Amino acid sequence: MTLPLTVPADVPLNERPRFLANLARVTAHTGRLMLMAGDQKVEHLNDDFVGADVAEDDGDPEHLFRIASKARIGVFATQMGLIARYGSDYPDIPYLLKMNAKTNLVPTASDDPYSHQWHTLEQVVRLRDASGLNIVGVGYTIYPGSRYEGQMFAEAARLIFEAHQHGLIAVIWAYPRGQHVTDEHDPHLIAGVAGIVACLGADFVKINAPTGGPAALREAVRAAGKTRVVCAGGGETTAEGFLRRLHEQIEMGGVAGSATGRNIHQRPLDEAVRLCNAISAIDFDNAPIDEALRIYQGEQSA
């Protein structure tokens, strides 16, 4: 199944070719996003990058860039500082610049989350134009249910509009969180959050998969309308389990691709590349699960 590539009305006529090219690049012309997430160095500090089940190479930020440069991906999401430091060595990677982030040092029980925007859109465009790097979009996290949700909604809405003005796609990470949120995976709540992001005007919304399986996902997909839904990959699991879950989310839940971080980068380079290629085969090629597993196992090329 191929989804149409549509241009929002807030993209100026002169920027529509760039926007369509960026959208086509991150979706391989399918309308489905394959996002490799590398923004956790702030969100989870070093917890995601060292450990008994984590490849030693993952302790070095360049591991993320090596994977993204060798694998078949749609876009690699990370912070501006890493792109500025490593991007010139990996100029062919399509980048999505994550515009806000916060650590997990302050627990929700102490204060509701607020993730402030780090950079202006003007700075993003200046980096893109001065460096020649393939910066195709921006990302931003909101926490509906936080007492600071209004500030984040306003920042996100302005960012999306400004990104579209410059031909960039916009992806919103949306996680209901705060002292009044009792179940972050409640399917009706997740669908409501997807609807908020549609109102903000984003091109894609990244959510945590709700409880309830494909039916619950379908409610979120309907609520998001023309804003396309992808699910976060979550913590490390077996590659087969992850690929089967992704296949079900797309084929039965109706989501438009994937957004995966730890399940990719915590693995050694060769394995991470093979897993990326298997994910892309599901996202872009409608590959059946057996074919995706053969790609992951190195028995078939992507």
N, C-alpha and C positions, 0 to 999 in steps of 0.2 A: 504494500500500500504506500502510495506517495501522497503527501499532503501538499496543498497548494502553497506557493511562496507569495505571501501578500504583503503589501506595503501600507503601513498606517498613514492616516491623513496628516499626521504631524511631521512627516518626513518631507522636506521641501522638494520640489520637482528636480532641482539640480543635484540633489543628494540621493535621489531614488536609485540610480544605477549602482552607486556605491553600497547602499543599503541592501539591495537585492544580491549583489555580489558577496557581501559579508554573510547574509542569510544562507545563500547557496553554499558557501564554503563551510560553515559550521554544521550544515545538515546534509552535505554531499548531494545537494539538489533534491533531497527527499522530503524536506520539511521536518525531519526528525533530528533532534539535537544529540550529538555525542560529545559531552563535556567531561574532560579530565580535570578534576578539581585538585589544586595544589595550594589552597589557601589556609590549610590547617595549622601552619607553623605559628600563627597568632592564636587561632581559636583554641587549639589544644596544646599549645606550647610544644615541648619536645616529646610529649607522651606518645604521639603517633609515629615517631621517627626512630625510636630505639626500643629494644625489648627482645625477649627470647624468640618471638615469632616474627620479628621484623628483620628484613635484610639489612646487613651492615651498611650497605651503600646508601640506605635511606637517611642516614644521619647527615649526609651532605646534600644541601639544596640542589646541587647540579643534577642529582639523580632524577629529579622531576623533569628537568629539561632534556636529559638524555632519553628518557622514555618517550616524551612528547615528540621528539625529533625523529625517532625511529619507528614509532607505531602509527597506525592509521587512526587518527582521531579527528574530531570536528573542531574542537577548540580547547586550549589549555588556559585555565583560570588561575591567576595568582596575583599577588600584590605588585604595585608599581616598582618598589625597590628591587625586587628580584628580577623583574623584566628589564629594568635599567641596567642591572649588574650582569645578567647572563644573556639577555636577548640578542646582543650583537654577535654572540657565538652561535646562536641558533636562530638565524633570521627567517627561516622558512616556517617556523611554528606560527599558527594563528593564535593570537593572544586575546583573552578576555580579562580586562583589568578589574580586579575586585576592589571596590571603592570604600568599603568599610570593614571593620573587624574589631573584635574585642576578645580578651582572654576569658578563661573560665575560672579565674582566681576569686572573683566575687560571686558567691552562690546566689541563686534566685531567692533563697530563703532570707537573704540579707537585703537585697534590693532587686527590683525588676530590671531586666536587661535593657540596655540602651547602647547601640552600636553606631557611633558617630561617623560621618563621612570624612575620610582623610584628605582627599584631593578634590580639586574642582575639575569639571569637565574640560575647561580651557587647558588645564595642565595635561590632561590625557591627550587632547588633540595636538598640543605642542610637542609632546613626546612622539606621537605617531608621525607627525609631519617632519620633525627634525631628524628622527632616527631612521625613518623608512621601514620600521618594523611593522609587521602585519597585525596591528591592533584592530580587531574587528568588533569589539563590544565592551560593555561594562557590566558589572554585577554589584548587587547591593543586598544586604540582609535586613529583613524586618522581623519584629517580634510582636505580632498582634496579641493583645492581652496584657502587654506591659503597660505600666502607667505612663511610659514614654512613647507609646505607639504613635501619637499625633506628630511628634517631631520626626520620627522615622518615616512615616507616611509622606510628610511634606518634603523631606529630603529626597525620598525615592521618586516621588512624582516629578519634581524638578529635574532630577537626574535623567529620568527616562525621556522627558521632553527634550532636554538639551542633547542627549545622545542621539535621538532621532534627527535632530536638526543637523547633525554632523555625519549622518549615514551609518551610525553605529547601532548594533542590536543591544537590547537591554534584557538581562536575566535577573530575576529577583529570587533570592533565597527567602522562604517564608515559613517561619516556625512559630506556632502559638506557644507563648511562654510568659510566665509571670506568676505572681503569688495567687492570683485568682483563677489560673488555669489548672484544672485538676487532672486532665488527661490530654496530653499533647498529641496523642494519636487517635483521638475521637474522630470517627469518619465524618460526622456532620460538621464538626469544627474545622477539620482539614478542608472540606469543601468550601466552607465559608471563607477561609483564608485564601484559597485559590480565587474565589470571587473578588476579594479585596484587590489582589494583584491585577486582575482583569480591569478593575476600576482605575488602577494606577496607570494602566496602559502598557505594561511590559509585554515583551514578545514571548518569553518563557517564564514559568514559575517552577522553582525547585522546592518540592515538599518532602517531608518524611512520609513514607507509605502509611496510610491509616490502617487500623485494625479492620478486619472484615473482608480482606481479599479484593478480588477484581470488582465486585459490586460496589464496594466503598470507593475504589479508585474511579469508577465510572461516574459516580456522583461528583467527585472533584473535577473531572474532565468536563462535565456538563457545566458546572458552576464557573469554570474558567473561560468558557466560550472560545473566542479566537486567540486568547492567550494559551499557549500550549504547555502542558504539564509534563514534568519529568520528576522522577523520584531520586532522592539521595541514596547513595549506595550503602551507607551505614558502615558498621564496624567490620573487621576482617572475618570472612567466612570461607568455606571451601569454594574453589573456583566453579565447580560444577553446581553447587547450591546457588551461588550468585547468578550464574548464567541462566539457570532454570527459572529463578525468581524474576529476572529481567524479562525473559521471554514471555512469561505469564502476564507480567505487568503491561507489556506492549500488546500482545495478542488478545488478552481477555479484559484487561483494564482500560485499554485505549490510550495509554500515555504516549507521548511523542518523543521517545528516546530515553536518554539516561544521563546521570551526572554522578560520576564515581571518583573517589579520591583514595582513601586508605586501601580499599580492596585492590587497587592497582599499585600504588607506589610503595607499599610495604613489602613487595615481592622483589626478588633479584631482577636485574634489567631484562634478561632474555624472557623470563616468565611474565614479567609485567607487560612487555611488548606483545607477547602472544595473547595475553588476556585482553588487552586493548583491542587487538585485531578481532578477537572473537566477539567482543561487545559490539564493535562497529559492524560486524557481519549481521548481527541481530538487528541493530538500529537501522542500518542503511540498506541492507540487502534482503531483509525478511528471512534470513537464514534459519532453517529449522535447528532445534537444539542439538541434534546429533552432529550437524555440520559445524556449529559453533564450537562444540567440544573437540572436534578433530582439529580445528584451527588452534585452539588453546593447547592441545597436546602436541602440536607440531607435526601432525600427520597430513595436514592440508594447508596450503597457502591461503592468505586472505584475499 
